[in-house]
Amino acid sequence: MADARDTLLLPFDQDLLPQPDGDWLFLEAQPLPGGALPEVLCEQGHRGFYLALEQAGYNTAAERDEISRAGALVLANRNRIANERNLARAWNATREGGVVAFAGDTNSSVKALRKWAGRRTEVAGSLSKHHAVVFWLIKSGDDWPLAEAPAVNHEFHVAPGMFSARDIDKGSALLAEQFVGKLHGRVADFGAGWGYLSAKALEVSVEHIELYEADHAALEAAKINAPGAASFSWCDITSEAPLRSNGGGTFDTIIMNPPFHTSRAAEPALGQTFIEAASKALPQGGRLLMVANSRLPYEAVLTKHFRRFSALTHRDGFKVLEAVR
Ligand SMILES: C[S@@+](CC[C@H](N)C(=O)[O-])C[C@H]1O[C@@H](n2cnc3c(N)ncnc32)[C@H](O)[C@@H]1O
């Protein structure tokens, strides 16, 4: 089904703008309907999408370089401030006279962002189709200041758009309360985010902890928030999780607050895949300590992949589960 990616290409397909086939930048990049644009530098910090782009032949990086570009494409993500920041980054990266095109579905903040851009420069054009909006600007004049860059949540470094960027997640806090006496040997944190659980684990004297996280920016923040950790891996747990069978993943304990959506809708299958991945990384007797929203159906997959499990506590709509392989 057509979506914001098709809408992003509309002004080019309708010859309103020159083709973005040269020295362009693409932020929040996703594979496009027309196929790869080999000269365009695609920035994608989510490991799963990064791997998909790479496989489809795109020139992809977790973070863009500092080279200025002939033009820029941007797709909306779910966070308004991150979108403002990306539009300003695209504007600043584009050379005088170049095009900056931004698209997002109508549920995103795209219309508010078009107004936001209109207060800074003239909006050169806009089209709506496929329940999405694309608008474009022509770079002229000064760079824009970047919106609300890295912030602090309590004592932690975070950035807009990351999980629990505004406040500590109640479920993660509940899980961390269970850590004393429960974290043995080599510990791994799956879906570590900006490092809250790892930082708390290090407070209770864990000797060895490894972080695995798909969001590149969150992992960079985790390096600041949990500096005592043994390693930080940019990793898609659904396809690249460490395995006990290949020498990696010789953990004694795995901690996690697994993700349950990639879009707005709840996707329990993602959390279930995390549980399966944890079982493949733990040896017999290894333990998984996890928290989840009480309504999420994880019990069947725990029964399938672990010898036993029990609920350590329930509170505020969350359950903390301990499973032994
Ligand atoms: C519910 S958050 C928990 C974050 C952190 N552990 C905490 O407790 O605050 C889930 C995390 O999993 C990450 N994530 C989502 N999909 C992933 C994947 N396929 N592989 C690795 N991490 C993923 C998200 O970026 C997010 O940081």
Ligand as a Chemical Component Dictionary entry (heavy atoms), coordinates in Angstrom:
data_LIG
# 
_chem_comp.id                   LIG 
_chem_comp.type                 NON-POLYMER 
_chem_comp.pdbx_formal_charge   0 
_chem_comp.three_letter_code    LIG 
# 
loop_
_chem_comp_atom.comp_id 
_chem_comp_atom.atom_id 
_chem_comp_atom.alt_atom_id 
_chem_comp_atom.type_symbol 
_chem_comp_atom.charge 
_chem_comp_atom.model_Cartn_x 
_chem_comp_atom.model_Cartn_y 
_chem_comp_atom.model_Cartn_z 
_chem_comp_atom.pdbx_ordinal 
LIG C1  C1  C 0  10.688 -0.487 26.066 1  
LIG S1  S1  S 1  12.219 0.205  25.511 2  
LIG C2  C2  C 0  13.294 -0.134 26.908 3  
LIG C3  C3  C 0  14.531 0.738  26.941 4  
LIG C4  C4  C 0  15.389 0.600  28.196 5  
LIG N1  N1  N 0  15.840 -0.769 28.367 6  
LIG C5  C5  C 0  14.599 1.020  29.429 7  
LIG O1  O1  O 0  14.208 0.133  30.177 8  
LIG O2  O2  O -1 14.388 2.222  29.618 9  
LIG C6  C6  C 0  12.717 -0.970 24.300 10 
LIG C7  C7  C 0  14.006 -0.655 23.571 11 
LIG O3  O3  O 0  14.221 -1.650 22.580 12 
LIG C8  C8  C 0  14.786 -1.036 21.443 13 
LIG N2  N2  N 0  14.507 -1.875 20.267 14 
LIG C9  C9  C 0  13.387 -1.894 19.491 15 
LIG N3  N3  N 0  13.496 -2.822 18.537 16 
LIG C10 C10 C 0  14.708 -3.394 18.701 17 
LIG C11 C11 C 0  15.402 -4.426 18.014 18 
LIG N4  N4  N 0  14.855 -5.050 16.977 19 
LIG N5  N5  N 0  16.646 -4.773 18.454 20 
LIG C12 C12 C 0  17.204 -4.152 19.519 21 
LIG N6  N6  N 0  16.591 -3.168 20.208 22 
LIG C13 C13 C 0  15.362 -2.797 19.808 23 
LIG C14 C14 C 0  14.119 0.324  21.380 24 
LIG O4  O4  O 0  14.895 1.241  20.616 25 
LIG C15 C15 C 0  14.038 0.688  22.862 26 
LIG O5  O5  O 0  15.189 1.395  23.269 27 
# 
loop_
_chem_comp_bond.comp_id 
_chem_comp_bond.atom_id_1 
_chem_comp_bond.atom_id_2 
_chem_comp_bond.value_order 
_chem_comp_bond.pdbx_ordinal 
LIG C1  S1  SING 1  
LIG S1  C2  SING 2  
LIG S1  C6  SING 3  
LIG C2  C3  SING 4  
LIG C3  C4  SING 5  
LIG C4  N1  SING 6  
LIG C4  C5  SING 7  
LIG C5  O1  DOUB 8  
LIG C5  O2  SING 9  
LIG C6  C7  SING 10 
LIG C7  O3  SING 11 
LIG C7  C15 SING 12 
LIG O3  C8  SING 13 
LIG C8  N2  SING 14 
LIG C8  C14 SING 15 
LIG N2  C9  SING 16 
LIG N2  C13 SING 17 
LIG C9  N3  DOUB 18 
LIG N3  C10 SING 19 
LIG C10 C11 SING 20 
LIG C10 C13 DOUB 21 
LIG C11 N4  SING 22 
LIG C11 N5  DOUB 23 
LIG N5  C12 SING 24 
LIG C12 N6  DOUB 25 
LIG N6  C13 SING 26 
LIG C14 O4  SING 27 
LIG C14 C15 SING 28 
LIG C15 O5  SING 29 
# 
